[in-house]
Amino acid sequence: MPIGDIRKPFRHVVGDQFANLVEAHLRLVLPNVKGSMRLRDLDKQGIDVLHFDEDDGSIITAIQCKGIEGQFKPKHANDFVKEVDKFEAKAPKVQEYWLALNTEIRDPKHRNKVLDRLAKLEASGHVDCALLLDIDHLARKLHDLAVAKFRTLARLRREQYRQRYLESFDNAGYIENVPARTENGTIQNPVALMAQQVRESIDNWGPDCTGPGRRYPRFFLTGSFGFGKTLGLHALGQAWHEMGDDALFVPAVSLHNDAFVHAAGIIDFLIAEIFSSDAEFSQDHIAYKTLREACKTILNKEQWMLLIDAIDESEFWNDPSRLQHLWFSIKEIGLPAVVTVRSELIDTRPEEFFGDEKVASFHEVQLTDWEMPQMLAFLGAFRAARKTEPPASFDRFVRTVREGNYEARYGDIPRRPLFLQMLAEDAWSGSDPEEKLFRLYGKYFHAKLKKDWERADTPSKAVRLGRIVEKFGKSEARERMIQIMQKLALLASGYDWGVQSDGTFVEIKTTQLRMTEDEVIVVIEEVTGEAPIVEELLLNSLLQPAGRDPLSRKRLFKFAHQSFFDWFVARAIVQWSLKIEPPSQVISDFVTDMRTAVSKGEELP
C-alpha cells in the first residue's frame, strides 16, 4: 500500500492547517465530522476534530492534531503528553481518542513516553481506546477508513440500482432456471454457472493471487431485447454478495470517456460513481488520492466482481477502438467481470467483442426463448408478488399458457420475458389481452421503444437515441419506426411495389425472406432521409441478425418475432390500402380488426 502518496500533504502543513487537513479527509470517509474551528470551546478541551453521534450529539472519536514545524525533537514528546493531560482533565468521556501527528516518533524512548501516557488514559476509563497516529499510522488509518467507506457505498449503490430497477418494472423477481447457450451447449441457470466458474477460479488461484492481470473468467451475458439481462446481472451481484464477496454495478451509459481509454480511467470513474451522492466529494478534493488508493486496494486485493450493464447503451458502442481499450482495461485491473450486451449488436460486430484474446478473453452466455416451465414459474411469482386474489382474466391467461394454447392467440411473444410481463400486467388489470390483439401489438411496440430510449434505474439518462430520434424527436421517430417496420415486413414477405398498377390482388409469403443490409438501408433512407448505422435500427426495432448471404457475404436480417412480422404486414395493408391477399389467418384477422376500427373513426394502433 503506497502510504507515501497519502501522507505527503500532511507532512508539509502545520498548526491549524494540519487540523483542517485531517478534518477534510475525515469528512469524506466518516459521517458527522466537525472541527474545533467551528466549535471553538472544544479546542480548550484538547479536541481539534471530532466524530459525533447524530442522534444524541455525543462524541464518538476525539482527535487532537499536532502539526509541528521541522523534525521531531525530544521536547515535542513532552508537548504531546501535556495535550493528553489537558484532554483528560477537561474533555467529556469518549469512545476513542486519537493523537494525530504530522511527523513520526522514531526514537523508542520518546515514542514509549507518549504511548505510556495514552495507556494511562485508557486505564482511567476516560476513553475506551487511545491511539497514537504519527504520520504513517495516520495515513494508514485514513486509508482503511476510505476502504471501508468505499465498500459500504459500493454495496449501497449496487442495491439502489437493483431496487430502482425492480420498482420501475413492478417485476416478479428473477427466475433462476432460465435457458441459455454457451460454447459448451445449452444450460439452465446462467447466473449460478457464472458465479460457480468465477468462484472455482478464485479458489484455484488461491488468496495470494492479487494485483492486475489476474486471469479470472469474464463473460458477455447476451440476449435480444427483453430477455432479462439486467435482471440477471442484478441477481448475479446479489448471489456474489451472499457468497461472501461483493460486486461493483455500473450502467454502461454512465461510463465516461476515460474508462474507454485506460484502467486508470475506470478507477477514477468508479470513485466518482460510488461517491457521487456525497456532498463533500469532487475530484479536486484534497483527499482524492486517499480515495484512489482505497479503490486500488479493493480492486487489487479483494475478490470483487465488476458488472457493466448494457454496453450497447454507451455512447461508444460503435467505436471498435474504445471497446477494445475497455476490454483491455478490465483485464489489466484483474477483476472477474460480466458485461451485458444485446445480441443484435454482438452478432453484427463479433470482432469488437471476441476479436483479440490478447486484449481480453470473454465467454458468451446467451439467454434464449423461454419454454413453458419458465413462463409458468414467472406467472406464479407475478401472482404471489401481488398478495391478492387474481382477477378471472389473469387466471384465463395462465390457463392459456398452461394448456399450450398461447401461440394460437399471441404468437411467439410470450416466450420473451418482457412481453410475457406485459401480457401478465394487462391480464391482471382485468382485461383479456386477446380481446383486441391488434391493439396489443401497437401498445407493446411503443412500450418497447420507450424502454429502448430510457434506463429504468437511471431515468435522467437517455440511451440509444440514434440519428432518427435526434432528427425528428421521440414522438415522430415512433411513427417513422412503424413506417420502416411496415416497409421491411412487406420486403420480407416478397411483396413487389411494381405490381400494384393493374389493380389486381397479389399474393405474398407468410414465411419471412431474409433482407440484405443494402435493402434495409434503402428503406431507412426512404422514410427518414438519413443513412444511419444499421445497428442503430437493430437496437431500436424488432429486427435481428440472420447471418450472411452465402454468395455476396452481405449481412442478412429478419424480424425477431413472426407475430410482429404478421402485425406489421397487416398494418401496412390497411394504412396504405394495398391490394394484397392476406397469406395467413393471423394476418387476415389483424386486417379485419384494423379496418373495423378505422371504419369507426378510431386510429390505427
C-alpha positions in Angstrom: 0.0 0.0 0.0 1.7 3.3 -1.1 1.2 5.2 2.1 3.7 7.8 0.9 1.3 9.3 -1.6 -1.3 9.7 1.2 1.0 11.2 3.8 2.7 13.8 1.5 0.2 16.6 2.0 0.2 16.1 5.8 4.0 16.3 6.0 4.1 19.9 4.8 1.3 21.6 6.9 1.5 22.8 10.5 -0.8 24.1 13.2 -4.4 24.8 12.3 -3.7 23.9 8.6 -2.8 20.3 9.7 -6.0 20.0 11.8 -8.1 21.4 8.8 -6.5 18.8 6.5 -7.3 16.0 8.9 -10.8 17.2 9.1 -11.2 17.4 5.3 -10.1 13.8 4.9 -12.3 12.6 7.7 -15.4 14.4 6.4 -15.1 12.4 3.2 -14.8 9.0 4.9 -16.9 9.4 8.1 -20.3 10.9 8.8 -20.8 13.7 11.3 -17.3 15.2 11.5 -16.6 18.7 12.7 -13.6 20.7 13.6 -13.0 22.8 16.7 -12.6 25.9 14.5 -16.4 25.5 14.1 -16.9 24.7 17.7 -14.3 26.8 19.4 -14.9 25.7 23.0 -13.7 22.2 22.1 -10.2 23.4 21.5 -9.9 24.2 25.2 -10.6 20.6 25.9 -7.8 19.3 23.8 -10.0 18.4 20.8 -9.3 19.7 17.2 -11.6 17.4 15.3 -14.5 15.2 16.4 -16.7 12.5 15.1 -20.1 12.6 16.8 -23.3 10.6 17.2 -26.0 12.2 15.1 -28.8 11.1 17.4 -27.6 12.4 20.8 -24.6 14.5 19.8 -22.2 12.6 22.0 -18.6 12.4 20.8 -17.5 9.0 19.3 -14.0 10.0 18.4 -12.0 12.9 19.7 -8.9 13.9 17.6 -6.0 16.0 18.8 -3.9 17.2 15.8 -0.4 18.4 16.4 1.3 19.8 13.3 4.8 20.7 14.2 7.4 22.6 12.2 10.6 20.8 11.2 11.8 17.5 12.5 10.6 15.8 15.8 12.6 16.9 18.9 12.5 15.4 22.4 10.6 18.5 23.7 7.7 17.6 21.4 7.1 14.4 23.3 6.5 16.5 26.5 4.2 18.7 24.5 2.2 15.7 23.3 1.9 14.4 26.8 0.6 17.8 28.0 -2.1 17.7 25.3 -3.3 14.3 26.6 -3.3 15.7 30.1 -5.5 18.6 29.0 -7.9 16.3 27.3 -8.3 14.0 30.3 -8.8 17.0 32.6 -11.3 18.9 30.5 -13.0 16.8 27.9 -16.0 14.5 28.3 -15.7 10.7 28.1 -15.5 9.4 24.6 -15.1 6.1 22.8 -11.8 6.8 21.0 -9.1 9.4 21.3 -6.5 9.9 18.5 -3.3 11.8 18.9 -2.6 12.7 15.2 0.9 14.0 14.2 2.4 15.3 11.0 5.7 13.7 11.9 7.0 10.3 13.1 8.5 9.5 16.5 11.3 7.1 15.7 13.2 7.1 19.0 11.7 4.2 21.1 12.3 6.2 24.3 10.2 9.2 23.3 7.6 7.0 21.5 7.1 4.9 24.6 6.7 8.0 26.7 3.7 9.1 24.6 2.3 5.5 24.4 2.6 5.1 28.2 0.5 8.3 28.7 -2.1 7.0 26.2 -2.3 3.7 28.1 -2.9 5.5 31.3 -5.7 7.5 29.6 -7.3 4.2 28.6 -6.8 2.8 32.1 -8.6 5.8 33.6 -11.8 4.9 31.8 -12.0 8.3 30.2 -11.7 6.6 26.8 -12.2 3.1 25.5 -9.3 3.3 23.1 -6.4 5.8 22.7 -4.3 5.7 19.5 -1.0 7.4 18.6 -1.3 8.2 14.9 2.0 9.6 13.9 2.2 10.3 10.2 2.5 6.8 8.8 -0.2 5.4 11.1 -2.4 8.4 10.4 -2.1 7.7 6.6 -2.9 4.0 7.2 -5.9 4.9 9.3 -7.3 7.2 6.7 -6.7 4.7 4.0 -8.5 2.0 6.0 -11.4 4.3 6.6 -11.6 5.1 2.9 -11.6 1.4 2.0 -14.4 0.8 4.5 -16.4 3.8 3.1 -15.8 2.6 -0.5 -17.1 -0.9 0.4 -20.2 0.5 2.1 -21.1 2.9 -0.6 -20.4 0.4 -3.4 -22.8 -2.1 -1.8 -25.4 0.7 -1.2 -25.0 1.9 -4.8 -25.5 -1.6 -6.3 -28.6 -2.1 -4.1 -30.0 1.3 -5.1 -29.7 0.3 -8.8 -31.3 -3.1 -8.1 -34.3 -1.6 -6.1 -34.9 1.1 -8.7 -34.9 -1.5 -11.5 -37.3 -3.8 -9.7 -39.6 -1.0 -8.7 -39.8 0.5 -12.2 -40.9 -2.8 -13.7 -43.1 -4.0 -10.8 -41.2 -7.2 -11.5 -42.0 -10.6 -10.1 -38.3 -11.2 -9.4 -35.6 -13.2 -11.0 -36.5 -16.7 -12.4 -33.3 -18.8 -11.8 -33.7 -21.7 -14.2 -33.9 -19.9 -17.5 -32.4 -21.3 -20.7 -29.1 -20.1 -22.1 -26.5 -21.2 -24.6 -22.7 -21.3 -24.1 -19.8 -22.5 -26.1 -20.3 -25.9 -24.4 -24.1 -26.2 -25.2 -27.4 -25.4 -23.6 -27.6 -24.7 -19.8 -30.1 -23.8 -17.2 -29.5 -21.1 -14.5 -26.8 -19.0 -16.2 -26.3 -16.9 -13.0 -25.3 -19.9 -11.0 -23.0 -21.1 -13.8 -21.1 -17.8 -13.9 -20.8 -17.4 -10.2 -19.6 -21.0 -9.8 -16.9 -20.7 -12.5 -15.6 -17.5 -11.0 -15.6 -18.9 -7.5 -13.7 -22.0 -8.6 -11.2 -20.0 -10.5 -10.5 -17.8 -7.4 -10.2 -20.9 -5.2 -7.8 -22.5 -7.6 -5.6 -19.4 -7.8 -5.6 -19.0 -4.0 -5.6 -15.9 -1.8 -2.1 -14.9 -2.8 -3.2 -14.1 -6.3 -3.6 -10.3 -6.2 -2.8 -7.3 -8.4 -3.5 -6.6 -12.0 -3.7 -9.1 -14.8 -5.4 -11.9 -12.9 -7.0 -14.3 -15.4 -10.4 -14.8 -13.8 -13.4 -15.8 -16.0 -15.1 -12.9 -17.7 -18.4 -13.1 -19.6 -20.7 -11.4 -22.0 -24.2 -12.0 -20.9 -26.2 -11.6 -24.1 -29.7 -11.8 -25.4 -32.1 -9.9 -27.5 -34.2 -7.1 -26.1 -36.5 -8.1 -23.2 -34.7 -11.3 -22.2 -33.8 -10.2 -18.6 -30.1 -9.4 -19.0 -30.2 -6.5 -16.5 -32.3 -8.6 -14.0 -29.8 -11.4 -14.4 -26.9 -9.1 -13.7 -28.5 -7.9 -10.5 -29.2 -11.5 -9.5 -25.5 -12.3 -10.1 -24.4 -9.3 -7.9 -26.7 -10.4 -5.1 -25.6 -14.0 -5.4 -21.9 -12.9 -5.3 -22.6 -10.9 -2.2 -24.3 -13.8 -0.5 -21.3 -15.9 -1.3 -19.2 -13.6 0.9 -17.8 -11.1 -1.7 -19.4 -8.2 -3.5 -19.9 -6.6 -6.8 -19.5 -3.2 -8.5 -22.6 -2.5 -10.6 -22.1 0.1 -13.4 -24.6 1.2 -16.1 -22.5 1.5 -19.2 -24.3 4.7 -20.2 -22.6 6.3 -17.2 -19.1 5.2 -18.2 -17.2 8.4 -19.1 -14.6 8.8 -21.8 -11.5 7.9 -19.8 -13.0 4.5 -18.9 -12.7 3.6 -22.6 -9.0 4.7 -22.7 -7.1 3.1 -19.8 -7.5 1.3 -16.5 -6.9 4.5 -14.5 -10.0 5.9 -16.2 -12.1 3.1 -14.9 -10.7 3.6 -11.4 -11.5 7.4 -11.5 -15.0 6.6 -12.8 -15.7 4.1 -10.1 -14.7 6.6 -7.4 -16.9 9.3 -8.9 -19.8 6.9 -9.4 -19.7 5.5 -5.9 -19.1 8.8 -4.1 -21.4 10.8 -6.4 -24.1 11.2 -3.7 -21.6 12.6 -1.2 -21.9 16.3 -0.9 -18.2 16.6 0.1 -16.9 14.7 -3.0 -15.1 16.1 -6.0 -12.0 15.0 -7.9 -10.4 18.2 -6.8 -10.9 17.3 -3.1 -7.7 17.2 -1.2 -8.5 13.7 0.0 -9.0 12.3 -3.6 -5.6 10.5 -3.5 -6.7 8.7 -0.4 -9.9 7.5 -2.1 -8.0 6.5 -5.2 -5.6 4.3 -3.2 -8.5 2.8 -1.3 -10.2 1.9 -4.6 -7.0 0.4 -6.0 -6.6 -1.7 -2.8 -10.1 -3.2 -3.2 -9.6 -3.9 -6.9 -6.1 -5.4 -6.4 -6.5 -7.3 -3.1 -10.2 -8.3 -2.8 -12.4 -10.6 -4.9 -15.0 -8.1 -6.1 -16.8 -8.7 -9.4 -17.3 -5.9 -12.0 -20.8 -5.8 -13.5 -21.3 -3.5 -16.5 -24.8 -3.3 -17.8 -25.9 -2.7 -21.4 -22.7 -1.7 -23.2 -25.0 -1.1 -26.2 -26.3 2.0 -24.3 -22.9 3.6 -24.1 -22.1 6.4 -26.5 -19.1 4.4 -27.6 -21.0 1.2 -28.6 -20.0 1.6 -32.2 -16.3 2.6 -31.7 -14.1 -0.6 -32.1 -11.0 1.1 -30.6 -12.8 2.3 -27.5 -14.4 -1.1 -26.9 -11.0 -2.8 -27.2 -9.5 -0.4 -24.8 -12.3 -1.1 -22.3 -11.8 -4.9 -22.5 -8.1 -4.5 -22.1 -8.5 -2.2 -19.1 -10.8 -4.7 -17.4 -8.2 -7.4 -18.0 -5.5 -5.1 -16.6 -7.4 -4.4 -13.4 -7.7 -8.1 -12.9 -11.3 -8.4 -11.7 -13.8 -11.1 -12.8 -16.3 -9.2 -14.9 -19.7 -9.7 -16.6 -20.9 -7.3 -19.3 -24.4 -7.4 -20.7 -24.9 -6.6 -24.4 -27.7 -7.1 -26.8 -27.3 -10.0 -29.2 -28.3 -7.6 -32.0 -25.0 -5.8 -31.5 -22.6 -8.6 -30.6 -23.9 -10.8 -33.6 -23.3 -8.0 -36.1 -19.9 -6.9 -34.7 -18.4 -10.0 -33.2 -14.7 -9.0 -33.7 -15.2 -5.9 -31.4 -16.1 -8.4 -28.6 -14.1 -11.6 -29.4 -11.5 -10.5 -31.9 -8.3 -10.5 -29.8 -7.8 -12.8 -26.9 -4.6 -10.9 -26.0 -6.8 -8.0 -25.2 -9.2 -9.9 -23.0 -10.9 -13.3 -23.2 -14.6 -13.2 -22.6 -17.0 -16.1 -22.9 -20.6 -15.6 -24.1 -23.6 -16.7 -22.2 -26.7 -16.1 -24.4 -30.2 -16.0 -22.9 -32.7 -17.7 -25.2 -36.5 -18.1 -25.6 -38.4 -19.3 -22.5 -40.3 -22.6 -22.5 -43.5 -23.3 -20.6 -41.8 -24.1 -17.3 -40.2 -20.7 -17.2 -43.4 -18.9 -18.3 -45.4 -20.7 -15.6 -42.8 -20.0 -12.9 -42.8 -16.3 -13.8 -46.6 -16.1 -13.8 -46.7 -17.9 -10.4 -44.1 -15.4 -9.0 -46.0 -12.5 -10.6 -49.2 -13.6 -8.8 -47.5 -14.2 -5.5 -45.9 -10.7 -5.5 -49.3 -9.1 -5.6 -50.6 -10.8 -2.5 -54.3 -10.5 -3.6 -56.7 -12.8 -5.4 -56.2 -12.6 -9.2 -58.9 -11.4 -11.5 -60.6 -14.0 -13.7 -58.8 -12.6 -16.7 -55.4 -13.5 -15.2 -56.5 -17.0 -14.4 -57.7 -17.4 -18.0 -54.3 -16.1 -19.3 -52.4 -18.6 -17.1 -54.7 -21.4 -18.3 -54.0 -20.4 -21.9 -50.2 -20.7 -21.2 -50.5 -23.9 -19.2 -52.6 -25.7 -21.9 -50.1 -24.7 -24.6 -52.6 -22.5 -26.5 -50.7 -19.3 -26.2 -49.2 -19.4 -29.7 -52.6 -19.6 -31.4 -53.6 -16.4 -29.6 -50.4 -14.4 -29.0 -47.9 -15.9 -31.4 -44.4 -16.4 -30.0 -44.1 -13.2 -27.9 -44.9 -14.8 -24.5 -41.6 -16.7 -24.8 -39.8 -13.3 -24.3 -39.9 -12.3 -20.6 -40.5 -8.6 -21.3 -43.6 -9.3 -23.4 -44.8 -12.0 -21.0 -44.7 -9.5 -18.3 -46.7 -7.0 -20.4 -49.3 -9.7 -21.1 -49.5 -10.6 -17.4 -49.9 -6.9 -16.4 -52.8 -6.5 -18.9 -54.4 -9.7 -17.7 -54.1 -8.6 -14.0 -55.7 -5.2 -14.8 -58.9 -7.1 -15.6 -58.8 -7.1 -19.3 -58.3 -10.1 -21.6 -55.3 -9.3 -23.7 -56.6 -11.2 -26.7 -59.8 -9.2 -26.9 -58.1 -6.5 -29.0 -55.0 -8.3 -30.0 -54.3 -5.9 -32.9 -54.0 -3.0 -30.4 -51.9 -5.1 -28.1 -49.0 -5.2 -30.6 -49.0 -1.5 -31.2 -49.0 -0.9 -27.4 -46.1 -3.3 -26.9 -44.1 -1.8 -29.7 -44.4 1.7 -28.3 -43.5 0.3 -24.8 -40.5 -1.4 -26.3 -39.3 1.8 -27.9 -39.7 3.7 -24.6 -37.6 1.1 -22.8 -35.0 1.3 -25.6 -34.6 5.0 -25.1 -34.7 5.3 -21.3 -32.9 3.4 -18.5 -35.3 2.2 -15.8 -32.8 2.7 -13.0 -31.4 6.0 -14.3 -34.4 7.9 -15.8 -32.4 11.0 -16.4 -30.1 9.1 -18.9 -31.3 9.0 -22.5 -29.9 6.0 -24.3 -29.8 4.5 -27.8 -31.5 7.6 -29.3 -29.7 7.4 -32.7 -30.0 9.7 -35.7 -33.7 9.2 -36.2 -34.7 10.4 -32.8 -32.1 13.2 -33.0 -33.6 14.4 -36.3 -37.3 14.0 -35.6 -37.8 13.8 -31.8 -39.2 10.8 -30.0 -42.9 11.2 -31.0 -42.3 11.5 -34.7 -39.5 8.9 -34.5 -42.0 6.3 -33.2 -44.2 6.9 -36.3 -41.2 6.7 -38.6 -40.1 3.5 -37.0 -43.5 2.0 -37.6 -43.3 3.0 -41.3 -39.8 1.4 -41.5 -41.0 -1.8 -39.9 -44.0 -1.9 -42.3 -41.9 -1.5 -45.4 -39.4 -4.1 -44.2 -42.2 -6.5 -43.4 -43.5 -6.2 -46.9 -40.0 -6.6 -48.2 -39.5 -9.8 -46.1 -42.9 -11.1 -47.4 -41.7 -10.9 -51.0 -44.1 -8.0 -51.9 -43.2 -6.1 -55.1 -44.5 -2.5 -55.2 -44.5 -2.5 -59.0 -47.4 -5.0 -59.3 -50.0 -2.6 -58.0 -50.5 -0.7 -61.2 -53.1 -3.1 -62.7 -55.3 -3.1 -59.6 -55.3 -6.8 -59.0 -54.8 -8.5 -55.7 -51.3 -10.1 -55.2 -50.1 -12.9 -53.1 -47.2 -12.6 -50.6 -45.4 -15.1 -48.4 -46.1 -15.7 -44.7 -42.6 -17.2 -44.2 -40.1 -14.4 -43.8 -37.5 -13.9 -46.5 -34.1 -12.6 -45.3 -33.3 -9.0 -46.0 -29.9 -7.8 -47.0 -28.2 -4.8 -45.3 -28.4 -2.8 -48.6 -32.2 -3.4 -48.7 -32.6 -2.3 -45.1 -30.6 0.9 -45.7 -32.7 1.8 -48.8 -35.9 1.6 -46.7 -34.4 3.7 -43.9 -33.3 6.4 -46.3 -36.8 6.4 -48.0 -38.5 7.0 -44.6 -36.1 9.3 -42.8 -33.8 10.9 -45.4 -30.9 9.5 -43.4 -28.4 6.7 -43.9 -27.9 5.6 -40.3 -25.8 2.8 -39.0 -27.9 -0.4 -39.4 -27.1 -1.4 -35.8 -29.0 1.7 -34.6 -32.1 0.2 -36.2 -31.4 -3.2 -34.7 -31.2 -1.7 -31.2 -34.4 0.3 -31.6 -36.7 -2.1 -33.5 -37.8 -5.7 -33.8 -35.1 -6.8 -36.3 -32.3 -9.2 -35.5 -29.3 -10.5 -37.4 -29.8 -13.6 -39.6 -26.3 -14.5 -40.8 -24.8 -13.6 -44.1 -25.7 -14.3 -47.7 -23.5 -17.3 -48.8 -22.6 -15.7 -52.1 -22.4 -11.9 -51.6 -21.4 -12.3 -47.9 -23.6 -9.3 -47.1 -25.3 -9.3 -43.7 -28.9 -10.5 -43.5 -31.7 -9.5 -41.2 -35.2 -10.8 -40.2 -37.9 -10.0 -37.7 -37.3 -11.2 -34.2 -40.9 -12.4 -33.9 -43.1 -13.9 -36.5 -46.2 -12.5 -34.8 -44.9 -8.9 -35.1 -44.0 -9.5 -38.7 -47.6 -10.6 -39.3 -48.9 -7.4 -37.5 -46.7 -5.0 -39.5 -47.8 -6.7 -42.8 -51.4 -6.3 -41.8 -50.9 -2.7 -40.7 -49.2 -1.8 -44.0 -52.1 -3.4 -46.0 -54.7 -1.3 -44.1 -52.8 2.0 -43.8 -51.7 2.1 -47.4 -54.8 0.4 -48.9 -52.7 -2.3 -50.6 -54.4 -4.9 -52.7 -52.7 -7.8 -51.0 -54.3 -11.2 -50.3 -53.5 -11.9 -46.6 -51.4 -15.1 -46.7 -52.5 -16.4 -43.3 -55.4 -16.4 -40.9 -53.5 -14.4 -38.4 -52.8 -11.6 -40.9 -56.3 -11.7 -42.2 -57.7 -11.3 -38.6 -55.4 -8.4 -38.0 -56.5 -6.7 -41.2 -60.2 -7.2 -40.4 -59.9 -5.8 -36.9 -57.9 -2.8 -38.0 -60.3 -2.0 -40.9 -63.3 -2.3 -38.5 -61.5 0.1 -36.1 -60.8 2.6 -38.9 -64.4 2.5 -40.1 -65.5 3.6 -36.6 -63.2 6.6 -36.7 -60.5 5.0 -34.5 -56.8 5.5 -35.0 -54.6 2.6 -36.1 -52.5 1.3 -33.1 
